[in-house]
Amino acid sequence: MQVPGTWRWMLGVSGVPAVIQFSLMLCLPESPRWLFMKDDKETAIAVMSKIYNLSRLEDEIDYLTSQAEEEHHKKKDVSYWNVFKVKEIRLAFLAGAGLQAFQQFTGINTVMYYSPTIVQMAGFQSNQLALLLSLIVAAMNAAGTVLGIYLIDHFGRRKLALSSLSGVIVSLLILSAAFFVQSSGSTSVFYGWLAVIGLALYIGFFAPGMGPVPWTVNSEIYPEAYRGICGGMSATVNWISNLIVAQTFLSVVESVGTGATFLIIAVVAVIAFVFVILFLPETKGLTFEEVERIWKERAWGSSGSNTQSLLEQGDES
């Protein structure tokens, strides 16, 4: 089958960002911490000298030297099995992987992949209009993510996730109601536009919160020795969840209807809201060591007033 010229052009353009990213990645230095772990201190110091002034540089060298020695010792005891065997690591991974799964099961990539289809389901049959509205949705997602980068350190991870999920739930209910009314036989254009507004609101609430929060949290909640293993495992959970949602969305729509599908996703968002309340501590303003003590306290009970104060400090931040 011959591919139309327009599609060939679109596929070619989509490769441009990949080429730019590849070219820029060639200029990206290795992490100084990783270089210290590989005993390449000279290269690590050269990288850090471009970032820190002389006084700060000396402190960072001393810190990374001590951390590298400690990391070498810990690495001997690290295994995938320990992620599930050690209680505090298991709790941290549950929070991190759970957030990644809920990021997908609350429907974000369904909206991004199928936004033109959803717009057409809402009654807008024009392909050009559907594509235009889907481009607006994509632009809102990009703008919302940039906003989230600002909010995450001012508002806090946990509060941002909860406020984001609250808006997502309302948006999904609007979408569900609009499609339920349309499926009952209404031909009013109002409900089509209501569905589009619900779609825009969904992106507006999701992008600043549940977009960046799972990735930020997963970079903060694991002890150093487990950060690479748990971060990789939680990212795998994200993409497996993405695959499940992307492959089942249209089938579910065909089986139960569009309105019922968005209602199901809204229920999942409610479960995600409860999950964040129960399992995710606030990590804003805490060091890795302080976060590690929080998980130990949750796993084994309060070990002293100092740990309890850290929990309160994180939640109040």
C-alpha positions in Angstrom: 0.0 0.0 0.0 1.4 3.4 -1.0 1.6 6.0 1.8 0.1 9.4 0.8 2.5 12.3 0.5 0.9 14.2 3.4 1.4 11.3 5.8 5.0 10.8 4.6 5.6 14.5 5.4 4.0 14.2 8.8 6.0 11.0 9.7 9.2 12.8 8.6 8.5 15.9 10.7 7.9 13.7 13.8 11.5 12.5 13.5 13.0 16.0 13.8 12.6 16.3 17.6 14.3 12.9 18.0 17.2 14.0 15.9 17.5 17.3 17.9 17.3 15.4 21.2 19.9 12.8 20.0 22.3 15.7 19.0 21.9 17.5 22.3 22.3 14.3 24.3 25.8 13.9 22.8 26.7 17.1 24.7 25.2 15.9 28.0 27.8 15.0 30.6 27.5 12.0 32.9 26.2 12.4 36.4 29.0 13.3 38.8 27.7 10.8 41.3 27.8 8.0 38.8 31.3 9.0 37.8 32.4 8.9 41.4 30.8 5.4 41.7 32.9 4.4 38.7 36.1 5.8 40.3 36.4 8.5 37.5 36.8 11.4 40.0 38.8 13.5 37.5 35.9 13.6 35.0 33.4 14.2 37.8 35.3 17.1 39.2 35.5 18.6 35.7 31.7 18.3 35.3 31.0 19.9 38.7 33.5 22.7 38.1 31.1 24.0 35.4 28.2 24.0 37.9 29.6 25.1 41.3 31.9 27.8 42.5 35.1 26.8 44.2 33.9 26.8 47.8 30.8 24.8 46.9 32.9 22.5 44.7 35.1 21.4 47.6 32.0 20.5 49.7 30.4 18.5 46.8 33.7 16.6 46.3 33.9 15.7 50.0 30.2 14.7 50.1 30.3 12.5 46.9 33.5 10.8 48.1 31.9 9.7 51.3 28.7 8.8 49.5 30.5 6.7 46.9 32.3 4.7 49.7 28.9 4.1 51.4 27.2 3.2 48.1 29.9 0.7 47.3 29.2 -1.0 50.6 25.4 -1.0 50.1 25.5 -2.2 46.5 26.6 -5.6 47.7 23.3 -6.1 49.5 21.0 -4.7 46.8 18.8 -7.1 44.7 15.4 -7.0 43.0 14.1 -9.5 45.5 14.9 -7.0 48.4 12.5 -4.5 46.8 9.7 -6.8 47.9 11.3 -8.4 50.8 12.4 -5.3 52.8 9.3 -3.6 54.2 10.3 0.0 53.9 11.5 -0.5 50.3 8.3 -2.3 49.5 6.2 0.6 50.9 8.3 3.1 48.9 7.9 1.1 45.7 4.2 0.7 46.3 3.8 4.4 46.4 6.0 5.1 43.4 4.8 2.3 41.1 1.2 3.0 42.2 1.5 6.6 41.2 2.9 5.6 37.8 0.1 3.1 37.2 -2.6 5.6 38.2 -1.1 8.2 35.9 -2.0 6.0 33.0 -5.2 4.4 34.3 -6.7 7.9 34.9 -6.7 8.1 31.1 -4.0 10.7 30.1 -2.6 8.8 27.1 -6.1 7.7 26.1 -6.9 11.4 25.8 -3.6 12.2 24.0 -3.8 9.2 21.6 -7.5 9.3 20.8 -8.4 13.0 21.2 -9.4 13.4 17.5 -11.5 10.3 17.9 -13.1 11.5 21.1 -13.9 14.9 19.5 -15.6 13.1 16.6 -17.5 10.9 19.1 -18.7 14.2 20.6 -20.4 15.0 17.3 -17.8 17.0 15.3 -17.4 15.0 12.2 -15.0 17.3 10.4 -11.5 15.7 10.3 -9.9 19.2 10.2 -11.8 20.4 13.2 -11.1 17.2 15.2 -7.4 17.6 14.4 -7.4 21.3 15.3 -9.1 20.6 18.7 -6.7 17.8 19.4 -3.7 20.1 18.7 -5.2 22.6 21.2 -5.4 19.7 23.7 -1.8 18.8 23.1 -0.7 22.5 23.5 -2.6 22.7 26.8 -0.8 19.6 27.9 2.6 21.1 27.1 1.7 24.4 28.8 0.3 22.6 31.9 3.5 20.6 32.3 5.6 23.7 32.3 3.2 25.2 34.9 3.6 22.0 37.0 7.4 22.4 37.0 6.8 25.8 38.8 4.0 24.6 41.1 5.6 21.3 42.3 8.2 23.1 44.6 5.8 25.8 45.7 2.6 23.7 46.2 4.2 20.4 47.2 4.0 17.0 45.5 1.1 15.5 47.6 -1.1 18.6 47.5 -0.5 19.1 43.8 -1.4 15.4 43.1 -4.6 15.7 45.2 -5.8 19.0 43.6 -5.0 17.6 40.1 -7.0 14.4 40.7 -9.9 16.5 42.1 -10.1 18.4 38.8 -9.6 15.2 36.8 -12.6 13.6 38.5 -14.8 16.6 37.8 -13.7 16.8 34.2 -14.3 13.0 33.6 -17.8 13.3 35.1 -18.5 16.2 32.7 -17.3 14.1 29.8 -19.3 11.1 30.9 -22.5 13.1 31.4 -22.1 14.8 27.9 -21.7 11.4 26.2 -24.5 9.8 28.2 -26.9 12.6 27.1 -25.7 12.2 23.4 -26.2 8.5 23.5 -29.8 9.0 24.7 -30.6 10.6 21.3 -29.9 14.3 21.9 -28.7 16.1 18.8 -27.9 19.4 20.6 -24.5 20.9 19.7 -24.3 22.1 23.3 -23.4 18.6 24.6 -20.8 18.2 21.9 -19.1 21.4 23.1 -19.6 20.3 26.7 -17.6 17.2 25.9 -14.8 19.3 24.4 -14.8 21.6 27.4 -14.6 18.5 29.7 -11.6 17.3 27.6 -9.9 20.7 27.9 -10.5 20.8 31.6 -9.2 17.3 32.0 -5.9 18.3 30.4 -5.8 21.6 32.3 -6.0 19.8 35.6 -4.0 16.7 34.8 -0.9 18.2 33.1 0.4 20.4 36.1 -0.2 17.7 38.7 -0.5 14.0 37.8 1.8 14.7 34.8 5.1 15.6 36.6 4.3 14.4 40.1 4.8 10.6 39.6 8.2 11.1 38.0 9.3 13.7 40.6 8.2 11.5 43.5 10.0 8.4 42.0 13.2 10.3 41.9 12.9 11.2 45.6 11.4 8.4 47.6 13.9 5.6 47.3 17.1 5.0 49.3 20.2 5.7 47.2 21.1 2.0 46.8 17.7 1.2 45.4 17.1 4.4 43.4 18.1 2.9 40.1 16.3 -0.4 40.5 13.1 1.0 41.8 13.1 3.9 39.4 13.4 1.5 36.5 10.8 -0.9 37.8 8.3 1.9 38.4 8.9 3.3 34.9 8.2 -0.2 33.5 4.9 -0.2 35.5 4.1 3.1 33.8 4.6 1.8 30.3 2.8 -1.5 30.9 -0.1 0.5 32.2 0.1 2.7 29.2 0.0 -0.3 26.9 -3.0 -1.8 28.7 -5.0 1.5 28.5 -4.1 2.3 24.9 -5.0 -1.2 23.7 -8.3 -1.5 25.6 -9.9 2.0 25.4 -11.7 1.7 22.0 -12.7 -1.9 22.8 -14.2 -0.8 26.1 -16.0 2.2 24.4 -17.5 -0.3 21.9 -18.6 -2.6 24.7 -20.1 -0.2 27.2 -20.3 3.2 25.5 -18.2 6.3 25.7 -20.1 7.8 28.7 -19.7 4.6 30.7 -16.0 4.4 29.8 -15.3 7.9 31.1 -17.3 7.1 34.2 -15.1 4.0 34.8 -12.0 6.2 34.5 -13.5 8.7 36.9 -14.0 5.9 39.5 -10.3 4.9 38.9 -9.4 8.6 39.6 -11.3 8.5 42.9 -9.3 5.4 43.9 -6.1 7.2 42.9 -7.2 10.1 45.1 -7.6 7.8 48.1 -4.3 6.1 47.3 -2.4 9.4 47.4 -3.9 10.2 50.8 -3.1 6.8 52.3 0.3 6.0 50.8 2.1 9.1 49.6 4.0 11.3 52.1 4.9 14.9 51.3 8.6 15.0 50.3 8.9 18.7 49.6 11.9 20.2 51.4 13.2 16.8 52.7 16.6 15.3 52.1 16.9 11.7 50.8 18.0 10.6 54.3 14.9 12.2 55.8 12.6 10.5 53.3 14.2 7.2 54.0 13.5 7.6 57.7 9.9 8.3 56.9 9.5 4.9 55.2 11.3 3.2 58.1 8.9 4.9 60.5 5.9 3.8 58.5 7.2 0.2 58.2 8.3 -0.3 61.8 6.4 2.4 63.8 7.7 5.6 65.4 11.3 5.4 66.4 11.4 8.7 68.1 10.2 12.3 68.0 12.8 13.3 65.4 11.2 11.0 62.8 7.7 12.1 63.7 8.8 15.7 63.3 10.0 14.9 59.8 6.6 13.5 58.8 5.0 16.7 60.1 7.5 18.9 58.3 6.9 17.1 55.0 3.1 17.3 55.3 3.2 21.0 56.3 5.5 21.9 53.5 
